[in-house]
Structures are given as structure tokens and as C-alpha cells.
Amino acid sequence: MATDRSSGRLSFIRRFIHNEAAGGLVLMTMALLALVVANSPLAPAYFGVLSTYVGGLSVLHWINDALMAVFFLMVGLEIKREVLTGQLSTWPQRVLPGVAAVGGMAVPALVYLAFNTGSPETLRGWAIPAATDIAFALGILSLLGPRVPLSLKVFLTALAIIDDLGAVVIIALFYTADLNFAALAGAAAVVALLVAMNRMGVHRIAAYVVPGALLWYLVLLSGIHATLAGVVLALTVPLAVDRRTGDSSLVRLEHAIHPYVAFLIVPIFGFANAGVSFAGVTPAALLAPVPLGIAAGLFVGKQIGIFGLSWAVIRLGLASLPEGAGWRQFYGIALLCGIGFTMSLFIGLLAFPTSPSLQDEVKIGVLLGSVLSGLVATAVLLSAPSRQARTVHAA
């Protein structure tokens, strides 16, 4: 029975990685298309559509506040499942990706702050390079095939999930506007209802849809970023198996929305937010504190934080290298985590909501840091000897 559960879990991870990798390739294509369109005669139409208001919000806000709430719902479901029953369910499993994630968030933030100490108005962007884009990273790994052990892909996925949890906490604590306490009280009442439904054993996913939509609207009004409603909703969806159907509502919902998130929502977000016009961009503009701090944070800070702290805990005997992986491969994964596209762009929009010029600088910095990290990581992983263990192949 234990072997069956282990085999099923590994099979789920493989399907997850495959879907994320394919979604990452679609995201790369849409980001490149956005850059082409934003620097072509279609640019006025592109920016005009995004700024068009529909139902009280611009198209861009509908994408970033509503569609991305479903992305955060997916993030919340993944976090809950992995912490309770998956690759993060025991402390030994959490040590290496947990330490790596902490280093991968803290050091890039410090690097960014080092470049922006003389620019107080840009200090709010300190969290931008702290994020890792799992879809992009797994998309690149998919192109490398079996050269990268499955154990490293599982490590990267676990690290990115902890990283996403850190990003959610950062957004909640540091990127919240003035609070509307009446809306916040209403949101709390809806959360209490959702928790009660969970405790009463309500497993029908449809029963959570209307309260979830109301929760999103109240959080939108409250001053807390509306996408966090997705995470809160995810934490109330039951993970326990429904005796009548023999499956888990959380896993069923995760499977149902994953293709839409990977192949529709995230690519739309990438297309809407990656477009930046390079007209008038000079080498001096690339060396401004914001783009330089972000690029250095992603490329330099990520690898130092992840590889450095991981090396320390492994040398101390508190963890071990993922099975079948060598140090050069592990270093390549640390470099790959410097791809911070989706979440970095998202945090950048929250950090500078009223400054289009700083938002463009954020996009330039994220693109520079992510492209550099991806290229160097690919070169390192291609040059590393393949050391996949027989047990990994057997799995």
C-alpha cells in the first residue's frame, strides 16, 4: 500500500512537471510576442486595449486582479497539498528546499537594496527579484531532457512552492493599501463560512464557487490585493478524501484548473505585462538603480542565496544533495531560479502602481535578469556530467 501511494505521488509530480514545462514554453512564446508587438506599429492598439475600462476596471486590471486570482488559487492548492501530503510533508523533506528558498528570497532582496539605497522612492521594489517562475524554469528543463535528474526537478518544484508561499506573505504584509475595515470584516465572515463548510464535510467544489467569488470582491474592496483571496479560498478546500466519490476535492479542483492556469491565464498575464517599448532606452537607462538592482538580484543574488545556503546545510550534514545529482547540476538549478518572470512582474506592479516609467524599468530588469539566468543555467547544465542514479531511472 505504501509503495502504491509513493508511486502515485511520483506519477502526480511527473504530470505536474510536464504540464508546468509545457506551460512555461507557451509563456516564453507569449512574452516574446508581447515584446515584438510593443515595439511594432501595433503598439498603440496593444496598450490601448489594455487601458480600456470594462465594468469599472481596465482590461489590465481584470487580468492582474481577477484572472491572477485563479493563478493564486492554484498556488494555494499546491502549497496545501505539498505541505500536508506531498514533498513538503515532513521536516527532512522541507530542510533543503526550505533553506534554499529562504536564501533565494533574502539575498536577492539585499542585492536590490544595495543598488537602491540612494533612491528612497524605489526601495519599495525590494521583493521583486525574490521570486522564481516555476513554469519558465521547468520549461527550460524540459528542453534539456534526461540530462537533469528527476530529483532536481522535484527539488526545484518544492523550492518554488515555498518561494510562492513567501511571495504571498510578502504581498499580504508589504503591498497592502489603506484598509477598508467593513469590507475586511465581510471577507472574514465569508472565510468563516468556508471553514465551517470544510469542517462539516462539504466536498462539492461548486459549493465553494459563490462564496469564493464574494470573497474575491470583498478583498478587492478591502485594500488587500484581490489575488490573495485565491490563496485563502484554496486553504479551505477539503484535502481529505470524500467517502462517496473516493477522491479529494482539492486534488480534483487542482487538476481541473491547472490546464487553464498553465496554458491560458499565465500566458495572458505574460502577454499583457511583458510588453515594454525599447524606444528611447539607452545603455544608461539599463544601469538605473531599479533595472540593475532587479537584474543583479535575480542573476547574482539567487545563485548566491540558493547555492550558498544549500552548500552550508549539506556540509553540516543537515541535508543531502538530491539523489543522482552532482554539484555542477545543483549549481545550474540555483542559476535557473534567477528566472523570476511572472511573480516578479506581479510584485513590480504592486510596488510601483502609479509610475508607468518605473513599471517599464521593472520589466527591463526582470527580462535582463531572467534571460541571463536562463542562458547561463542552460550552459552549466549542458556542461555537467549526467549522474542520474539507477533508482531514478527505475522510478
C-alpha positions as CSV (number, residue, x, y, z in Angstrom):
1,M,0.0,0.0,0.0
2,A,2.8,2.4,0.9
3,T,4.5,1.6,-2.4
4,D,1.3,2.3,-4.3
5,R,1.0,5.7,-2.6
6,S,4.6,6.5,-3.3
7,S,4.2,5.5,-6.9
8,G,1.0,7.6,-7.3
9,R,2.7,10.6,-5.7
10,L,5.7,10.3,-8.1
11,S,3.3,9.9,-11.0
12,F,1.5,13.1,-10.0
13,I,4.7,15.0,-9.7
14,R,5.8,13.9,-13.2
15,R,2.4,15.0,-14.6
16,F,2.7,18.3,-12.8
17,I,6.3,18.9,-14.1
18,H,5.2,18.0,-17.6
19,N,2.3,20.4,-17.6
20,E,4.3,23.2,-16.0
21,A,7.1,22.7,-18.5
22,A,4.7,22.9,-21.5
23,G,3.0,25.9,-19.9
24,G,6.4,27.5,-19.5
25,L,7.2,27.1,-23.2
26,V,3.8,28.8,-24.0
27,L,4.6,31.6,-21.5
28,M,8.0,32.2,-23.2
29,T,6.3,32.5,-26.6
30,M,3.7,34.9,-25.3
31,A,6.3,37.1,-23.5
32,L,8.4,37.3,-26.7
33,L,5.3,38.1,-28.7
34,A,4.4,40.9,-26.3
35,L,7.9,42.4,-26.8
36,V,7.5,42.3,-30.5
37,V,4.1,43.8,-30.5
38,A,5.1,46.6,-28.1
39,N,7.9,47.6,-30.4
40,S,5.9,47.4,-33.6
41,P,3.2,49.5,-35.4
42,L,0.7,47.5,-33.3
43,A,1.9,49.1,-30.1
44,P,-0.8,51.8,-29.8
45,A,-3.6,49.2,-30.2
46,Y,-1.8,46.9,-27.7
47,F,-1.5,49.5,-25.0
48,G,-4.9,51.0,-25.9
49,V,-6.8,47.7,-25.3
50,L,-5.0,47.1,-22.0
51,S,-6.0,50.5,-20.7
52,T,-9.7,50.2,-21.9
53,Y,-12.1,50.2,-18.9
54,V,-14.8,47.4,-18.7
55,G,-17.1,47.2,-15.7
56,G,-15.1,49.7,-13.6
57,L,-11.7,48.1,-14.1
58,S,-9.2,48.3,-17.0
59,V,-8.6,45.2,-19.1
60,L,-5.1,45.1,-17.5
61,H,-6.6,45.2,-14.0
62,W,-9.1,42.5,-14.9
63,I,-6.1,40.3,-15.9
64,N,-3.9,41.2,-12.9
65,D,-6.6,41.2,-10.2
66,A,-9.2,38.7,-11.4
67,L,-7.5,36.2,-13.7
68,M,-4.5,36.1,-11.5
69,A,-6.7,35.3,-8.5
70,V,-7.2,31.9,-10.2
71,F,-3.4,31.6,-10.5
72,F,-3.1,32.2,-6.8
73,L,-5.9,29.7,-6.1
74,M,-3.7,27.2,-7.9
75,V,-0.7,28.3,-5.9
76,G,-2.6,27.9,-2.7
77,L,-3.9,24.4,-3.6
78,E,-0.3,23.3,-4.4
79,I,1.0,24.7,-1.2
80,K,-1.7,23.0,0.9
81,R,-1.3,19.6,-0.8
82,E,2.5,19.5,-0.7
83,V,2.7,20.6,2.9
84,L,0.1,18.1,4.1
85,T,0.8,15.0,2.0
86,G,3.4,15.8,-0.6
87,Q,7.1,16.6,-1.0
88,L,7.0,19.0,1.9
89,S,5.0,16.9,4.4
90,T,8.0,16.0,6.7
91,W,10.7,18.2,8.1
92,P,13.6,16.2,6.4
93,Q,11.9,16.9,3.1
94,R,11.5,20.6,3.9
95,V,15.0,21.3,5.0
96,L,16.9,21.7,1.7
97,P,14.2,23.4,-0.4
98,G,13.2,25.5,2.6
99,V,16.7,26.8,3.3
100,A,17.3,27.3,-0.4
101,A,14.1,29.2,-0.7
102,V,14.9,31.5,2.2
103,G,18.3,32.2,0.8
104,G,16.8,32.7,-2.7
105,M,14.4,35.3,-1.3
106,A,16.7,37.2,1.2
107,V,19.9,37.6,-0.8
108,P,18.3,39.0,-4.0
109,A,16.3,41.5,-1.8
110,L,19.6,42.6,-0.2
111,V,21.2,42.9,-3.6
112,Y,18.4,45.1,-4.8
113,L,18.5,47.3,-1.7
114,A,22.3,47.7,-2.2
115,F,21.7,49.2,-5.6
116,N,18.8,51.4,-4.5
117,T,20.0,52.8,-1.1
118,G,20.4,56.2,-2.7
119,S,17.0,56.2,-4.3
120,P,14.3,56.1,-1.5
121,E,11.4,56.2,-3.9
122,T,12.5,52.8,-5.4
123,L,13.1,50.9,-2.2
124,R,9.6,49.5,-2.3
125,G,10.8,47.2,-5.1
126,W,13.0,45.2,-2.8
127,A,10.9,42.0,-3.2
128,I,10.8,42.0,-7.0
129,P,13.8,39.7,-7.5
130,A,12.9,37.4,-4.6
131,A,10.5,35.3,-6.8
132,T,11.2,32.3,-9.0
133,D,9.0,31.4,-12.0
134,I,8.5,27.7,-11.8
135,A,6.7,27.5,-15.3
136,F,9.6,29.2,-17.1
137,A,12.3,27.2,-15.2
138,L,10.6,23.8,-15.8
139,G,10.1,24.9,-19.5
140,I,13.8,25.2,-19.9
141,L,14.5,22.0,-18.0
142,S,12.1,20.2,-20.4
143,L,14.3,21.2,-23.3
144,L,17.3,19.6,-21.6
145,G,15.5,16.2,-21.3
146,P,17.1,13.4,-19.2
147,R,20.3,15.4,-18.6
148,V,18.7,16.7,-15.4
149,P,17.8,14.1,-12.8
150,L,14.1,13.9,-11.8
151,S,15.2,14.5,-8.2
152,L,16.5,18.0,-9.1
153,K,13.2,18.8,-10.9
154,V,11.3,17.7,-7.7
155,F,13.7,19.9,-5.6
156,L,13.1,22.9,-7.9
157,T,9.3,22.4,-7.7
158,A,9.4,22.2,-3.9
159,L,11.6,25.2,-3.7
160,A,9.3,27.2,-6.0
161,I,6.3,26.3,-3.9
162,I,8.0,27.6,-0.7
163,D,9.1,30.6,-2.7
164,D,5.5,31.2,-3.8
165,L,4.4,31.0,-0.2
166,G,7.0,33.6,0.8
167,A,5.8,35.8,-2.1
168,V,2.1,35.5,-0.8
169,V,3.2,36.5,2.7
170,I,5.3,39.4,1.3
171,I,2.4,40.7,-0.8
172,A,0.0,40.5,2.2
173,L,2.4,42.2,4.6
174,F,4.1,44.8,2.5
175,Y,2.0,45.6,-0.5
176,T,-1.4,46.3,1.1
177,A,-3.1,49.7,0.6
178,D,-5.2,51.6,3.2
179,L,-7.7,49.1,4.6
180,N,-11.4,49.2,4.3
181,F,-12.4,47.5,7.6
182,A,-16.0,47.0,6.7
183,A,-15.0,45.0,3.6
184,L,-12.4,43.2,5.6
185,A,-15.0,42.2,8.2
186,G,-17.2,40.9,5.4
187,A,-14.3,38.9,3.9
188,A,-13.6,37.4,7.4
189,A,-17.2,36.3,7.6
190,V,-17.0,34.6,4.2
191,V,-13.8,32.9,5.3
192,A,-15.6,31.7,8.5
193,L,-18.3,30.2,6.3
194,L,-15.8,28.5,4.1
195,V,-14.0,27.0,7.1
196,A,-17.3,25.8,8.5
197,M,-18.2,24.1,5.2
198,N,-14.8,22.4,5.3
199,R,-15.4,21.2,8.9
200,M,-18.9,20.0,8.0
201,G,-17.5,17.8,5.2
202,V,-18.8,19.8,2.3
203,H,-16.9,18.3,-0.7
204,R,-18.8,19.6,-3.7
205,I,-16.5,22.1,-5.4
206,A,-19.5,24.0,-6.8
207,A,-20.4,24.9,-3.2
208,Y,-17.2,26.9,-2.8
209,V,-17.6,28.9,-6.0
210,V,-20.1,31.6,-5.0
211,P,-18.5,32.2,-1.5
212,G,-15.1,32.3,-3.3
213,A,-16.3,34.9,-5.8
214,L,-17.8,37.0,-3.0
215,L,-14.5,36.7,-1.0
216,W,-12.6,38.0,-4.1
217,Y,-14.9,41.0,-4.4
218,L,-14.7,41.9,-0.7
219,V,-10.9,41.5,-0.6
220,L,-10.7,43.8,-3.7
221,L,-12.7,46.4,-1.8
222,S,-10.7,45.9,1.4
223,G,-7.3,47.3,0.2
224,I,-5.6,43.9,0.4
225,H,-4.6,42.7,-3.1
226,A,-7.6,40.8,-4.5
227,T,-5.5,37.8,-5.7
228,L,-4.8,36.8,-2.1
229,A,-8.5,35.7,-2.0
230,G,-7.5,32.8,-4.2
231,V,-4.9,31.6,-1.7
232,V,-7.4,31.9,1.2
233,L,-10.1,30.0,-0.7
234,A,-7.6,27.3,-1.6
235,L,-6.8,26.7,2.1
236,T,-10.5,26.0,2.8
237,V,-11.0,23.4,0.1
238,P,-11.0,19.9,1.7
239,L,-8.0,17.7,1.0
240,A,-9.5,14.7,2.8
241,V,-11.0,12.0,0.6
242,D,-14.7,12.2,0.1
243,R,-16.1,8.7,1.1
244,R,-18.8,9.0,-1.5
245,T,-16.6,9.6,-4.5
246,G,-13.3,8.2,-3.3
247,D,-11.3,11.2,-4.3
248,S,-10.2,14.6,-2.8
249,S,-12.0,17.8,-3.7
250,L,-8.7,19.7,-3.5
251,V,-6.9,17.4,-5.9
252,R,-9.9,17.3,-8.3
253,L,-10.0,21.1,-8.3
254,E,-6.3,21.4,-8.8
255,H,-6.5,19.0,-11.8
256,A,-9.4,20.9,-13.2
257,I,-7.9,24.4,-13.2
258,H,-4.3,23.5,-13.9
259,P,-4.5,23.5,-17.7
260,Y,-6.4,26.8,-17.7
261,V,-3.8,28.4,-15.4
262,A,-0.8,27.0,-17.3
263,F,-2.0,27.5,-20.9
264,L,-4.4,30.4,-20.7
265,I,-4.1,32.6,-17.5
266,V,-0.4,32.8,-17.1
267,P,0.3,33.3,-20.8
268,I,-2.3,36.1,-21.0
269,F,-0.7,37.7,-17.9
270,G,2.7,37.4,-19.6
271,F,1.5,38.9,-22.8
272,A,-0.3,41.8,-21.0
273,N,2.7,42.6,-18.8
274,A,5.9,41.8,-20.7
275,G,5.3,44.3,-23.4
276,V,7.7,47.2,-22.9
277,S,8.8,49.6,-25.6
278,F,12.5,49.9,-26.1
279,A,12.2,53.2,-27.9
280,G,14.5,55.7,-26.2
281,V,16.1,53.1,-24.0
282,T,19.8,53.8,-23.7
283,P,22.6,51.9,-22.0
284,A,22.5,54.5,-19.2
285,A,18.8,53.6,-18.6
286,L,19.8,49.9,-18.2
287,L,22.1,51.0,-15.4
288,A,19.4,52.8,-13.5
289,P,19.0,51.5,-9.9
290,V,15.7,49.6,-10.5
291,P,16.6,47.5,-13.6
292,L,20.2,47.0,-12.4
293,G,19.1,46.0,-8.9
294,I,16.5,43.6,-10.2
295,A,18.8,42.0,-12.8
296,A,21.6,41.7,-10.3
297,G,19.3,40.4,-7.6
298,L,17.9,37.7,-10.0
299,F,21.2,36.6,-11.6
300,V,23.7,37.1,-8.7
301,G,21.5,37.1,-5.6
302,K,19.6,34.0,-6.5
303,Q,22.6,31.8,-7.1
304,I,24.4,33.0,-4.0
305,G,21.4,32.7,-1.8
306,I,20.3,29.3,-3.0
307,F,23.6,27.6,-3.7
308,G,25.4,29.2,-0.7
309,L,22.9,28.2,1.9
310,S,22.3,24.8,0.4
311,W,26.0,24.1,0.4
312,A,26.2,25.1,4.0
313,V,23.4,22.8,5.3
314,I,24.6,19.9,3.2
315,R,28.2,20.3,4.5
316,L,26.8,20.5,8.1
317,G,25.0,17.2,7.5
318,L,21.5,18.6,7.9
319,A,20.6,17.6,4.3
320,S,22.0,15.9,1.3
321,L,22.2,16.5,-2.4
322,P,19.2,15.3,-4.4
323,E,19.7,11.7,-5.5
324,G,21.7,11.3,-8.7
325,A,22.7,15.0,-8.8
326,G,26.2,16.5,-8.8
327,W,27.3,19.9,-7.5
328,R,27.5,21.4,-11.0
329,Q,24.0,20.3,-11.8
330,F,22.8,21.7,-8.5
331,Y,24.5,25.0,-9.2
332,G,22.8,25.1,-12.6
333,I,19.4,24.7,-10.8
334,A,20.4,27.6,-8.5
335,L,21.1,29.7,-11.5
336,L,17.8,28.7,-13.1
337,C,16.0,30.0,-10.1
338,G,17.0,33.5,-11.3
339,I,14.2,33.4,-13.7
340,G,11.6,35.4,-11.9
341,F,9.2,36.4,-14.6
342,T,5.6,36.0,-13.6
343,M,5.7,36.7,-9.8
344,S,8.5,39.3,-10.2
345,L,6.4,41.3,-12.7
346,F,3.4,41.0,-10.5
347,I,5.2,42.3,-7.4
348,G,6.7,45.1,-9.6
349,L,3.2,46.3,-10.5
350,L,2.3,46.3,-6.8
351,A,5.5,48.1,-5.8
352,F,5.0,51.0,-8.3
353,P,1.3,51.1,-9.1
354,T,1.2,54.8,-10.1
355,S,4.5,55.0,-12.0
356,P,4.5,53.7,-15.6
357,S,8.1,54.6,-16.1
358,L,9.2,52.6,-13.0
359,Q,7.0,49.7,-14.2
360,D,8.9,49.7,-17.5
361,E,12.2,49.7,-15.6
362,V,10.9,46.7,-13.6
363,K,10.1,44.9,-16.9
364,I,13.5,45.6,-18.3
365,G,15.3,44.4,-15.1
366,V,13.2,41.3,-14.9
367,L,13.8,40.4,-18.5
368,L,17.5,41.0,-18.3
369,G,17.9,39.0,-15.1
370,S,15.7,36.2,-16.2
371,V,17.3,35.9,-19.7
372,L,20.8,36.0,-18.3
373,S,19.9,33.4,-15.6
374,G,18.3,31.1,-18.1
375,L,21.1,31.2,-20.7
376,V,23.9,30.7,-18.1
377,A,21.9,28.0,-16.3
378,T,21.4,26.1,-19.6
379,A,25.1,26.3,-20.4
380,V,26.0,25.0,-17.0
381,L,23.5,22.1,-17.1
382,L,24.6,21.1,-20.6
383,S,28.2,21.0,-19.5
384,A,27.5,19.0,-16.3
385,P,28.1,15.2,-16.5
386,S,24.9,13.3,-16.2
387,R,24.8,11.3,-12.9
388,Q,21.3,10.1,-12.7
389,A,21.0,7.2,-10.2
390,R,19.7,3.9,-11.4
391,T,16.9,4.3,-8.8
392,V,15.7,7.5,-10.5
393,H,15.6,5.7,-13.9
394,A,13.8,2.8,-12.3
395,A,11.1,5.1,-10.9
